[in-house]
Amino acid sequence: MKLFALGVIALMDAALPAAAADRMPTKLVGNWCMDRTNQRQDDSWAFTRTTACLHGFWLKFRADGSLEGQDGTDGSRATCKLLQLIVIKPDDYLAKFRCNTEGQPSNTVYRLSLDRDRLVMTILD
């Protein structure tokens, strides 16, 4: 799977700039809180839908493709804009974001996989 993901990342980098029509899938829009009972060993994090996230590890996806996140109650905060989205299969996406974390810009590719009301977010690049 890692080889497949790297190939797709290369295609994403070679593709034309994403159209303004790239929007966040409705299924992802909303507030998500990290599920601390489901710690992963790789570069993946599990999130569940929420309205409150007491430990501070949260994400907020918006329909316009923007993403906000907080890394703990006193951790760094990031704002991101969706650059490109590829549907791998239903409820499974590759998303390339342009993020700004405490003044540091970067492009990052994530695999976003939904399983009912659980989101697994894996950093690929």
Beta strands, then each sheet from edge to edge (+ up, - down):
strand 1: 30-34
strand 2: 44-49
strand 3: 57-61
strand 4: 66-71
strand 5: 77-89
strand 6: 92-101
strand 7: 104-115
strand 8: 118-123
sheet 1: 1+ 2- 8+ 7- 6+ 5- 4+ 3- 1+
end
